[in-house]
Amino acid sequence: MSEFLDHIRNELAAIETAGMTKHERLISGPQGAHVAMEGRQMLNLCANNYLGLADHPDLIAAAHGALNDHGFGMASVRFICGTQDLHRQLEARLAGYLGHDDSILFAACFDANGGLFEPLLGPEDAVISDSLNHASIIDGIRLCKARRYRYANSDMADLELQLQTARADGARFIMIATDGVFSMDGYLAKLPEIRALADTYGALLMVDDCHATGFMGPQGRGTPAHFGVQADIVTGTLGKALGGALGGYIAGPQAVIDLLRQRARPYLFSNALPPAIVAAGLTALDLVERADDLRAQLFANASYWRAGLADAGFELLPGAHPIVPVMLGEARLAQAMAADLGKRGVHVAGFFFPVVPKGRARIRTQMNAALTRDDLDFGLEAFVAAGHSVGVL
């Protein structure tokens, strides 16, 4: 045991030496545009709380009501004794909202992606994945026996080559898997072109829409709705724009959802979502469908913030999504910049290997609809001061 622990300690020391140790900061109070940390209020620019619903009173009231009516937890997986009426209501509501036959709930979208591929695809099949896909998609693909192909991020020529290769290799069924929004960059997948290629080569299209559902497209129905295309299977989360707690889902054709209920291991071997989370998810969908004002504010904030950072001289990745990455290069610099901003009252996080490639460290800023113009001006002033302090500007 001591030899093993020495090995682990050496691994931790190497991470620290490389400047890649991740530090968790304590928040005392709810998630929001401002958070309480170490006895002071901090401007929060790093949450996935895109519409500012994480502390919305209607969601809190719905959760309280479900605690009273449906109890604290299910103490079981659903096929044994764990499904309540709320679970099926939310699954039907999500399916209708996203334009699919049905949906199935998971503890998280990581579990949804982890459980999707193995029941649906066998060794006779192929899955083709974008190179920047989320780790959960990568892990889910690893768990299935289908042949694996990968294409360069949003490179349609490479995708077509992989489709041709999979067909030439005799694949029975082919599934293209892509993020709707690539979370570290804020890039949108080229869904119209991907859909066209999928149709040309008889492939299925799967989209992970975690960073779009609720605020991209008409009524926030996600990147497929934004582009006016239909994905065959969509995965997503309740843990970002839809309230910010936890829970994931897969939406798609009835037969697909029915088979996942029978075979998806994270579904079969994990407790059902707590009733409070499910009830709040239903309320979140009600709020989101009529939240055009919040979506307009979110994108106005993103435009103002991006322009302010660019005018100050920061290197940004292009785009219009509320994810606005500030590129810094090295992990230590990203850590130093985040720490300096923390001293100035701005809560951000540095991202570096293995979350992003080596040499591509960044601070991923994220806008939300609850931020005011004064908040953004305060944040811009802090970024400029911190940039000069650490030598970025």
Contacts in CASP RR format, 6 or more apart in sequence:
PFRMAT RR
TARGET T0000
AUTHOR 0000-0000-0000
METHOD contacts of the structure
MODEL  1
MSEFLDHIRNELAAIETAGMTKHERLISGPQGAHVAMEGRQMLNLCANNY
LGLADHPDLIAAAHGALNDHGFGMASVRFICGTQDLHRQLEARLAGYLGH
DDSILFAACFDANGGLFEPLLGPEDAVISDSLNHASIIDGIRLCKARRYR
YANSDMADLELQLQTARADGARFIMIATDGVFSMDGYLAKLPEIRALADT
YGALLMVDDCHATGFMGPQGRGTPAHFGVQADIVTGTLGKALGGALGGYI
AGPQAVIDLLRQRARPYLFSNALPPAIVAAGLTALDLVERADDLRAQLFA
NASYWRAGLADAGFELLPGAHPIVPVMLGEARLAQAMAADLGKRGVHVAG
FFFPVVPKGRARIRTQMNAALTRDDLDFGLEAFVAAGHSVGVL
12 21 0 8 1.000
15 21 0 8 1.000
18 331 0 8 1.000
19 331 0 8 1.000
19 332 0 8 1.000
19 335 0 8 1.000
19 352 0 8 1.000
20 331 0 8 1.000
20 352 0 8 1.000
20 353 0 8 1.000
25 37 0 8 1.000
25 38 0 8 1.000
25 347 0 8 1.000
26 37 0 8 1.000
26 38 0 8 1.000
27 35 0 8 1.000
27 36 0 8 1.000
27 37 0 8 1.000
28 36 0 8 1.000
28 37 0 8 1.000
28 39 0 8 1.000
29 35 0 8 1.000
29 36 0 8 1.000
30 54 0 8 1.000
30 55 0 8 1.000
31 44 0 8 1.000
31 47 0 8 1.000
31 49 0 8 1.000
31 54 0 8 1.000
31 55 0 8 1.000
31 244 0 8 1.000
32 44 0 8 1.000
32 47 0 8 1.000
32 49 0 8 1.000
32 52 0 8 1.000
32 54 0 8 1.000
32 55 0 8 1.000
32 368 0 8 1.000
32 370 0 8 1.000
33 43 0 8 1.000
33 44 0 8 1.000
33 52 0 8 1.000
33 368 0 8 1.000
33 370 0 8 1.000
33 371 0 8 1.000
33 372 0 8 1.000
33 375 0 8 1.000
34 41 0 8 1.000
34 42 0 8 1.000
34 43 0 8 1.000
34 44 0 8 1.000
34 375 0 8 1.000
35 41 0 8 1.000
35 42 0 8 1.000
35 44 0 8 1.000
35 347 0 8 1.000
36 42 0 8 1.000
37 347 0 8 1.000
40 345 0 8 1.000
42 342 0 8 1.000
42 345 0 8 1.000
42 346 0 8 1.000
42 347 0 8 1.000
43 345 0 8 1.000
43 346 0 8 1.000
43 347 0 8 1.000
43 375 0 8 1.000
43 378 0 8 1.000
43 379 0 8 1.000
43 382 0 8 1.000
44 347 0 8 1.000
45 346 0 8 1.000
45 347 0 8 1.000
45 348 0 8 1.000
45 365 0 8 1.000
45 366 0 8 1.000
45 367 0 8 1.000
45 379 0 8 1.000
46 347 0 8 1.000
46 348 0 8 1.000
46 349 0 8 1.000
46 363 0 8 1.000
46 364 0 8 1.000
46 365 0 8 1.000
46 366 0 8 1.000
47 54 0 8 1.000
47 366 0 8 1.000
47 368 0 8 1.000
48 211 0 8 1.000
48 239 0 8 1.000
48 240 0 8 1.000
48 241 0 8 1.000
48 244 0 8 1.000
48 366 0 8 1.000
49 240 0 8 1.000
49 241 0 8 1.000
49 243 0 8 1.000
49 244 0 8 1.000
49 368 0 8 1.000
49 370 0 8 1.000
50 214 0 8 1.000
50 215 0 8 1.000
50 240 0 8 1.000
50 241 0 8 1.000
50 298 0 8 1.000
50 322 0 8 1.000
50 366 0 8 1.000
50 367 0 8 1.000
50 368 0 8 1.000
50 369 0 8 1.000
51 214 0 8 1.000
51 215 0 8 1.000
51 241 0 8 1.000
51 243 0 8 1.000
51 287 0 8 1.000
51 288 0 8 1.000
51 291 0 8 1.000
51 294 0 8 1.000
51 295 0 8 1.000
51 298 0 8 1.000
51 368 0 8 1.000
51 369 0 8 1.000
52 294 0 8 1.000
52 368 0 8 1.000
52 369 0 8 1.000
52 370 0 8 1.000
53 59 0 8 1.000
53 241 0 8 1.000
53 242 0 8 1.000
53 243 0 8 1.000
53 244 0 8 1.000
53 284 0 8 1.000
53 287 0 8 1.000
53 288 0 8 1.000
54 243 0 8 1.000
54 244 0 8 1.000
54 245 0 8 1.000
56 243 0 8 1.000
56 284 0 8 1.000
56 287 0 8 1.000
58 283 0 8 1.000
58 287 0 8 1.000
59 243 0 8 1.000
59 280 0 8 1.000
59 281 0 8 1.000
59 283 0 8 1.000
59 284 0 8 1.000
59 287 0 8 1.000
60 280 0 8 1.000
61 283 0 8 1.000
62 276 0 8 1.000
62 279 0 8 1.000
62 280 0 8 1.000
62 281 0 8 1.000
62 282 0 8 1.000
62 283 0 8 1.000
63 276 0 8 1.000
63 277 0 8 1.000
63 279 0 8 1.000
63 280 0 8 1.000
64 276 0 8 1.000
65 276 0 8 1.000
65 279 0 8 1.000
66 86 0 8 1.000
66 275 0 8 1.000
66 276 0 8 1.000
66 278 0 8 1.000
66 279 0 8 1.000
66 280 0 8 1.000
67 275 0 8 1.000
67 276 0 8 1.000
69 275 0 8 1.000
70 84 0 8 1.000
70 86 0 8 1.000
70 275 0 8 1.000
70 276 0 8 1.000
70 279 0 8 1.000
71 275 0 8 1.000
72 274 0 8 1.000
72 275 0 8 1.000
72 276 0 8 1.000
73 271 0 8 1.000
73 272 0 8 1.000
73 274 0 8 1.000
73 275 0 8 1.000
74 81 0 8 1.000
74 82 0 8 1.000
74 84 0 8 1.000
74 271 0 8 1.000
74 272 0 8 1.000
74 273 0 8 1.000
74 274 0 8 1.000
74 275 0 8 1.000
75 82 0 8 1.000
75 271 0 8 1.000
76 82 0 8 1.000
76 271 0 8 1.000
76 272 0 8 1.000
77 267 0 8 1.000
77 268 0 8 1.000
77 269 0 8 1.000
77 270 0 8 1.000
77 271 0 8 1.000
77 272 0 8 1.000
78 87 0 8 1.000
78 267 0 8 1.000
78 272 0 8 1.000
79 261 0 8 1.000
79 268 0 8 1.000
82 271 0 8 1.000
82 272 0 8 1.000
83 272 0 8 1.000
84 272 0 8 1.000
84 275 0 8 1.000
84 278 0 8 1.000
86 275 0 8 1.000
86 278 0 8 1.000
86 279 0 8 1.000
86 282 0 8 1.000
87 105 0 8 1.000
87 272 0 8 1.000
87 273 0 8 1.000
87 278 0 8 1.000
89 278 0 8 1.000
89 282 0 8 1.000
90 105 0 8 1.000
90 278 0 8 1.000
90 281 0 8 1.000
90 282 0 8 1.000
91 102 0 8 1.000
91 103 0 8 1.000
91 104 0 8 1.000
91 105 0 8 1.000
91 249 0 8 1.000
92 102 0 8 1.000
92 103 0 8 1.000
93 282 0 8 1.000
93 285 0 8 1.000
94 103 0 8 1.000
94 249 0 8 1.000
94 251 0 8 1.000
94 285 0 8 1.000
95 101 0 8 1.000
95 102 0 8 1.000
95 103 0 8 1.000
95 251 0 8 1.000
95 252 0 8 1.000
97 219 0 8 1.000
97 221 0 8 1.000
97 285 0 8 1.000
97 289 0 8 1.000
98 213 0 8 1.000
98 221 0 8 1.000
98 222 0 8 1.000
98 234 0 8 1.000
98 251 0 8 1.000
99 221 0 8 1.000
99 251 0 8 1.000
100 234 0 8 1.000
100 251 0 8 1.000
100 252 0 8 1.000
100 253 0 8 1.000
101 252 0 8 1.000
101 253 0 8 1.000
101 254 0 8 1.000
101 257 0 8 1.000
102 251 0 8 1.000
102 252 0 8 1.000
102 254 0 8 1.000
102 257 0 8 1.000
102 258 0 8 1.000
103 249 0 8 1.000
103 250 0 8 1.000
103 251 0 8 1.000
103 252 0 8 1.000
103 257 0 8 1.000
104 112 0 8 1.000
104 249 0 8 1.000
104 250 0 8 1.000
104 257 0 8 1.000
104 260 0 8 1.000
104 261 0 8 1.000
104 264 0 8 1.000
104 267 0 8 1.000
105 247 0 8 1.000
105 248 0 8 1.000
105 249 0 8 1.000
105 267 0 8 1.000
105 272 0 8 1.000
105 273 0 8 1.000
105 278 0 8 1.000
106 112 0 8 1.000
106 115 0 8 1.000
106 247 0 8 1.000
106 248 0 8 1.000
106 249 0 8 1.000
106 250 0 8 1.000
106 264 0 8 1.000
106 266 0 8 1.000
106 267 0 8 1.000
106 270 0 8 1.000
107 246 0 8 1.000
107 247 0 8 1.000
107 248 0 8 1.000
107 266 0 8 1.000
107 270 0 8 1.000
107 271 0 8 1.000
107 273 0 8 1.000
108 237 0 8 1.000
108 246 0 8 1.000
108 247 0 8 1.000
108 248 0 8 1.000
109 136 0 8 1.000
109 208 0 8 1.000
109 210 0 8 1.000
109 235 0 8 1.000
109 236 0 8 1.000
109 237 0 8 1.000
109 239 0 8 1.000
109 247 0 8 1.000
109 248 0 8 1.000
109 249 0 8 1.000
110 135 0 8 1.000
110 136 0 8 1.000
110 139 0 8 1.000
111 248 0 8 1.000
111 266 0 8 1.000
111 267 0 8 1.000
111 270 0 8 1.000
112 136 0 8 1.000
112 235 0 8 1.000
112 236 0 8 1.000
112 248 0 8 1.000
112 249 0 8 1.000
112 250 0 8 1.000
112 266 0 8 1.000
113 134 0 8 1.000
113 136 0 8 1.000
113 137 0 8 1.000
113 139 0 8 1.000
113 140 0 8 1.000
113 208 0 8 1.000
113 235 0 8 1.000
114 136 0 8 1.000
114 137 0 8 1.000
114 139 0 8 1.000
114 140 0 8 1.000
114 143 0 8 1.000
114 266 0 8 1.000
115 140 0 8 1.000
115 143 0 8 1.000
115 260 0 8 1.000
115 264 0 8 1.000
115 265 0 8 1.000
115 266 0 8 1.000
115 267 0 8 1.000
116 140 0 8 1.000
116 206 0 8 1.000
116 233 0 8 1.000
116 235 0 8 1.000
116 250 0 8 1.000
116 260 0 8 1.000
116 264 0 8 1.000
117 127 0 8 1.000
117 140 0 8 1.000
117 141 0 8 1.000
117 143 0 8 1.000
117 144 0 8 1.000
117 146 0 8 1.000
117 175 0 8 1.000
117 177 0 8 1.000
118 140 0 8 1.000
118 143 0 8 1.000
118 144 0 8 1.000
118 145 0 8 1.000
118 263 0 8 1.000
118 264 0 8 1.000
118 265 0 8 1.000
119 259 0 8 1.000
119 260 0 8 1.000
119 262 0 8 1.000
119 263 0 8 1.000
119 264 0 8 1.000
120 144 0 8 1.000
120 175 0 8 1.000
120 256 0 8 1.000
120 259 0 8 1.000
120 260 0 8 1.000
121 127 0 8 1.000
121 144 0 8 1.000
121 145 0 8 1.000
121 146 0 8 1.000
121 173 0 8 1.000
121 175 0 8 1.000
122 144 0 8 1.000
122 145 0 8 1.000
122 146 0 8 1.000
123 145 0 8 1.000
123 146 0 8 1.000
123 147 0 8 1.000
124 171 0 8 1.000
124 172 0 8 1.000
124 173 0 8 1.000
125 146 0 8 1.000
125 147 0 8 1.000
125 171 0 8 1.000
125 172 0 8 1.000
125 173 0 8 1.000
125 174 0 8 1.000
125 175 0 8 1.000
126 146 0 8 1.000
126 147 0 8 1.000
126 148 0 8 1.000
126 149 0 8 1.000
126 166 0 8 1.000
126 169 0 8 1.000
126 171 0 8 1.000
126 173 0 8 1.000
126 174 0 8 1.000
126 175 0 8 1.000
127 141 0 8 1.000
127 144 0 8 1.000
127 146 0 8 1.000
127 147 0 8 1.000
127 148 0 8 1.000
127 149 0 8 1.000
127 174 0 8 1.000
127 175 0 8 1.000
127 176 0 8 1.000
127 177 0 8 1.000
128 149 0 8 1.000
128 150 0 8 1.000
128 151 0 8 1.000
128 159 0 8 1.000
128 162 0 8 1.000
128 163 0 8 1.000
128 166 0 8 1.000
128 174 0 8 1.000
128 175 0 8 1.000
128 176 0 8 1.000
128 177 0 8 1.000
128 203 0 8 1.000
129 137 0 8 1.000
129 138 0 8 1.000
129 141 0 8 1.000
129 148 0 8 1.000
129 149 0 8 1.000
129 150 0 8 1.000
129 151 0 8 1.000
129 176 0 8 1.000
129 177 0 8 1.000
129 178 0 8 1.000
130 150 0 8 1.000
130 151 0 8 1.000
130 153 0 8 1.000
130 154 0 8 1.000
130 177 0 8 1.000
130 178 0 8 1.000
130 179 0 8 1.000
130 182 0 8 1.000
130 189 0 8 1.000
131 150 0 8 1.000
131 151 0 8 1.000
131 152 0 8 1.000
131 153 0 8 1.000
132 153 0 8 1.000
132 179 0 8 1.000
132 182 0 8 1.000
132 184 0 8 1.000
132 185 0 8 1.000
132 187 0 8 1.000
133 177 0 8 1.000
133 178 0 8 1.000
133 179 0 8 1.000
133 182 0 8 1.000
133 208 0 8 1.000
134 179 0 8 1.000
134 183 0 8 1.000
134 208 0 8 1.000
134 210 0 8 1.000
136 208 0 8 1.000
137 177 0 8 1.000
137 179 0 8 1.000
137 208 0 8 1.000
141 148 0 8 1.000
141 177 0 8 1.000
142 148 0 8 1.000
146 175 0 8 1.000
147 166 0 8 1.000
147 169 0 8 1.000
147 171 0 8 1.000
149 162 0 8 1.000
149 165 0 8 1.000
149 166 0 8 1.000
150 162 0 8 1.000
151 158 0 8 1.000
151 159 0 8 1.000
151 161 0 8 1.000
151 162 0 8 1.000
152 158 0 8 1.000
153 182 0 8 1.000
153 187 0 8 1.000
154 187 0 8 1.000
154 189 0 8 1.000
154 190 0 8 1.000
156 190 0 8 1.000
156 193 0 8 1.000
156 194 0 8 1.000
156 197 0 8 1.000
159 176 0 8 1.000
159 194 0 8 1.000
159 197 0 8 1.000
160 197 0 8 1.000
160 201 0 8 1.000
163 174 0 8 1.000
163 176 0 8 1.000
163 197 0 8 1.000
163 200 0 8 1.000
163 201 0 8 1.000
163 203 0 8 1.000
164 201 0 8 1.000
166 174 0 8 1.000
167 174 0 8 1.000
167 201 0 8 1.000
173 204 0 8 1.000
174 201 0 8 1.000
174 202 0 8 1.000
174 203 0 8 1.000
174 204 0 8 1.000
175 203 0 8 1.000
175 204 0 8 1.000
175 205 0 8 1.000
175 206 0 8 1.000
175 233 0 8 1.000
176 194 0 8 1.000
176 197 0 8 1.000
176 198 0 8 1.000
176 203 0 8 1.000
176 204 0 8 1.000
176 205 0 8 1.000
176 206 0 8 1.000
177 206 0 8 1.000
177 208 0 8 1.000
178 189 0 8 1.000
178 191 0 8 1.000
178 194 0 8 1.000
178 205 0 8 1.000
178 206 0 8 1.000
178 207 0 8 1.000
178 208 0 8 1.000
179 189 0 8 1.000
179 207 0 8 1.000
179 208 0 8 1.000
179 210 0 8 1.000
179 211 0 8 1.000
180 188 0 8 1.000
180 189 0 8 1.000
180 191 0 8 1.000
180 207 0 8 1.000
180 208 0 8 1.000
180 209 0 8 1.000
180 211 0 8 1.000
180 212 0 8 1.000
180 222 0 8 1.000
180 223 0 8 1.000
181 187 0 8 1.000
181 188 0 8 1.000
181 189 0 8 1.000
181 209 0 8 1.000
181 210 0 8 1.000
181 211 0 8 1.000
181 212 0 8 1.000
181 216 0 8 1.000
181 223 0 8 1.000
181 321 0 8 1.000
181 323 0 8 1.000
182 188 0 8 1.000
182 189 0 8 1.000
183 210 0 8 1.000
183 211 0 8 1.000
183 323 0 8 1.000
184 323 0 8 1.000
184 325 0 8 1.000
184 351 0 8 1.000
184 355 0 8 1.000
184 356 0 8 1.000
184 362 0 8 1.000
184 364 0 8 1.000
185 317 0 8 1.000
185 323 0 8 1.000
185 325 0 8 1.000
186 211 0 8 1.000
186 317 0 8 1.000
186 319 0 8 1.000
186 321 0 8 1.000
186 323 0 8 1.000
186 324 0 8 1.000
186 325 0 8 1.000
187 317 0 8 1.000
187 319 0 8 1.000
187 321 0 8 1.000
188 212 0 8 1.000
188 223 0 8 1.000
188 226 0 8 1.000
188 321 0 8 1.000
189 207 0 8 1.000
189 223 0 8 1.000
191 205 0 8 1.000
191 207 0 8 1.000
191 223 0 8 1.000
191 224 0 8 1.000
191 227 0 8 1.000
191 229 0 8 1.000
191 231 0 8 1.000
192 227 0 8 1.000
192 228 0 8 1.000
192 229 0 8 1.000
194 205 0 8 1.000
195 205 0 8 1.000
195 229 0 8 1.000
195 230 0 8 1.000
195 231 0 8 1.000
197 203 0 8 1.000
198 204 0 8 1.000
198 205 0 8 1.000
204 232 0 8 1.000
204 233 0 8 1.000
205 231 0 8 1.000
205 232 0 8 1.000
205 233 0 8 1.000
206 231 0 8 1.000
206 232 0 8 1.000
206 233 0 8 1.000
206 234 0 8 1.000
206 235 0 8 1.000
207 223 0 8 1.000
207 224 0 8 1.000
207 231 0 8 1.000
207 233 0 8 1.000
207 234 0 8 1.000
207 235 0 8 1.000
208 234 0 8 1.000
208 235 0 8 1.000
208 236 0 8 1.000
209 216 0 8 1.000
209 222 0 8 1.000
209 223 0 8 1.000
209 224 0 8 1.000
209 234 0 8 1.000
209 235 0 8 1.000
209 236 0 8 1.000
210 235 0 8 1.000
210 236 0 8 1.000
210 237 0 8 1.000
210 240 0 8 1.000
211 240 0 8 1.000
211 321 0 8 1.000
211 323 0 8 1.000
212 220 0 8 1.000
212 222 0 8 1.000
212 223 0 8 1.000
212 226 0 8 1.000
213 220 0 8 1.000
213 221 0 8 1.000
213 222 0 8 1.000
213 236 0 8 1.000
213 237 0 8 1.000
213 240 0 8 1.000
213 241 0 8 1.000
213 242 0 8 1.000
214 220 0 8 1.000
214 221 0 8 1.000
214 222 0 8 1.000
214 241 0 8 1.000
214 242 0 8 1.000
214 288 0 8 1.000
214 291 0 8 1.000
214 295 0 8 1.000
215 222 0 8 1.000
215 241 0 8 1.000
215 288 0 8 1.000
215 291 0 8 1.000
215 294 0 8 1.000
215 295 0 8 1.000
215 298 0 8 1.000
215 322 0 8 1.000
216 222 0 8 1.000
216 223 0 8 1.000
216 225 0 8 1.000
216 226 0 8 1.000
217 223 0 8 1.000
217 225 0 8 1.000
217 226 0 8 1.000
218 225 0 8 1.000
218 226 0 8 1.000
219 225 0 8 1.000
219 288 0 8 1.000
219 289 0 8 1.000
219 292 0 8 1.000
220 288 0 8 1.000
220 289 0 8 1.000
220 291 0 8 1.000
220 295 0 8 1.000
224 230 0 8 1.000
224 231 0 8 1.000
224 234 0 8 1.000
232 252 0 8 1.000
232 253 0 8 1.000
233 250 0 8 1.000
233 251 0 8 1.000
233 252 0 8 1.000
233 253 0 8 1.000
233 256 0 8 1.000
234 250 0 8 1.000
234 251 0 8 1.000
234 252 0 8 1.000
235 248 0 8 1.000
235 249 0 8 1.000
235 250 0 8 1.000
235 251 0 8 1.000
236 248 0 8 1.000
236 249 0 8 1.000
236 250 0 8 1.000
237 247 0 8 1.000
237 248 0 8 1.000
237 249 0 8 1.000
238 244 0 8 1.000
238 245 0 8 1.000
238 246 0 8 1.000
238 247 0 8 1.000
238 248 0 8 1.000
238 249 0 8 1.000
238 277 0 8 1.000
238 281 0 8 1.000
238 284 0 8 1.000
239 245 0 8 1.000
239 246 0 8 1.000
239 247 0 8 1.000
239 248 0 8 1.000
241 288 0 8 1.000
242 281 0 8 1.000
242 284 0 8 1.000
242 285 0 8 1.000
242 288 0 8 1.000
243 280 0 8 1.000
243 281 0 8 1.000
243 284 0 8 1.000
245 277 0 8 1.000
245 280 0 8 1.000
246 273 0 8 1.000
246 277 0 8 1.000
247 273 0 8 1.000
247 277 0 8 1.000
250 256 0 8 1.000
250 257 0 8 1.000
250 260 0 8 1.000
250 264 0 8 1.000
251 257 0 8 1.000
260 267 0 8 1.000
261 267 0 8 1.000
294 369 0 8 1.000
295 369 0 8 1.000
297 369 0 8 1.000
298 322 0 8 1.000
298 367 0 8 1.000
298 368 0 8 1.000
298 369 0 8 1.000
299 320 0 8 1.000
299 322 0 8 1.000
301 322 0 8 1.000
301 367 0 8 1.000
301 368 0 8 1.000
301 369 0 8 1.000
301 371 0 8 1.000
301 376 0 8 1.000
302 320 0 8 1.000
302 321 0 8 1.000
302 322 0 8 1.000
302 324 0 8 1.000
302 367 0 8 1.000
303 320 0 8 1.000
304 373 0 8 1.000
304 376 0 8 1.000
305 324 0 8 1.000
305 365 0 8 1.000
305 367 0 8 1.000
305 376 0 8 1.000
305 380 0 8 1.000
306 316 0 8 1.000
306 319 0 8 1.000
306 320 0 8 1.000
306 324 0 8 1.000
308 380 0 8 1.000
309 316 0 8 1.000
309 324 0 8 1.000
309 326 0 8 1.000
309 365 0 8 1.000
309 380 0 8 1.000
309 383 0 8 1.000
310 316 0 8 1.000
312 380 0 8 1.000
312 383 0 8 1.000
312 384 0 8 1.000
312 393 0 8 1.000
313 393 0 8 1.000
314 326 0 8 1.000
314 327 0 8 1.000
314 383 0 8 1.000
314 387 0 8 1.000
314 392 0 8 1.000
314 393 0 8 1.000
315 326 0 8 1.000
315 327 0 8 1.000
315 328 0 8 1.000
316 324 0 8 1.000
316 325 0 8 1.000
316 326 0 8 1.000
316 327 0 8 1.000
317 324 0 8 1.000
317 325 0 8 1.000
317 327 0 8 1.000
322 366 0 8 1.000
322 367 0 8 1.000
322 368 0 8 1.000
323 364 0 8 1.000
323 365 0 8 1.000
323 366 0 8 1.000
324 364 0 8 1.000
324 365 0 8 1.000
324 366 0 8 1.000
324 367 0 8 1.000
325 351 0 8 1.000
325 362 0 8 1.000
325 363 0 8 1.000
325 364 0 8 1.000
325 365 0 8 1.000
326 337 0 8 1.000
326 362 0 8 1.000
326 363 0 8 1.000
326 364 0 8 1.000
326 365 0 8 1.000
326 383 0 8 1.000
327 360 0 8 1.000
327 362 0 8 1.000
328 334 0 8 1.000
328 337 0 8 1.000
328 361 0 8 1.000
328 362 0 8 1.000
328 363 0 8 1.000
328 392 0 8 1.000
329 359 0 8 1.000
329 360 0 8 1.000
329 361 0 8 1.000
329 362 0 8 1.000
330 352 0 8 1.000
330 359 0 8 1.000
330 361 0 8 1.000
331 352 0 8 1.000
331 353 0 8 1.000
331 359 0 8 1.000
331 361 0 8 1.000
333 361 0 8 1.000
333 390 0 8 1.000
333 392 0 8 1.000
334 350 0 8 1.000
334 351 0 8 1.000
334 352 0 8 1.000
334 361 0 8 1.000
334 362 0 8 1.000
334 363 0 8 1.000
335 350 0 8 1.000
335 352 0 8 1.000
336 390 0 8 1.000
337 350 0 8 1.000
337 363 0 8 1.000
337 386 0 8 1.000
337 387 0 8 1.000
337 390 0 8 1.000
337 392 0 8 1.000
338 348 0 8 1.000
338 349 0 8 1.000
338 350 0 8 1.000
338 363 0 8 1.000
340 386 0 8 1.000
340 387 0 8 1.000
340 389 0 8 1.000
340 390 0 8 1.000
341 347 0 8 1.000
341 348 0 8 1.000
341 363 0 8 1.000
341 382 0 8 1.000
341 383 0 8 1.000
341 386 0 8 1.000
342 348 0 8 1.000
344 382 0 8 1.000
344 385 0 8 1.000
344 386 0 8 1.000
345 382 0 8 1.000
346 378 0 8 1.000
346 379 0 8 1.000
346 382 0 8 1.000
346 383 0 8 1.000
346 386 0 8 1.000
348 363 0 8 1.000
348 364 0 8 1.000
348 365 0 8 1.000
349 363 0 8 1.000
349 364 0 8 1.000
350 361 0 8 1.000
350 362 0 8 1.000
350 363 0 8 1.000
350 364 0 8 1.000
351 361 0 8 1.000
351 362 0 8 1.000
351 363 0 8 1.000
351 364 0 8 1.000
352 358 0 8 1.000
352 359 0 8 1.000
352 361 0 8 1.000
352 362 0 8 1.000
353 359 0 8 1.000
353 361 0 8 1.000
356 362 0 8 1.000
384 393 0 8 1.000
386 392 0 8 1.000
387 393 0 8 1.000
END
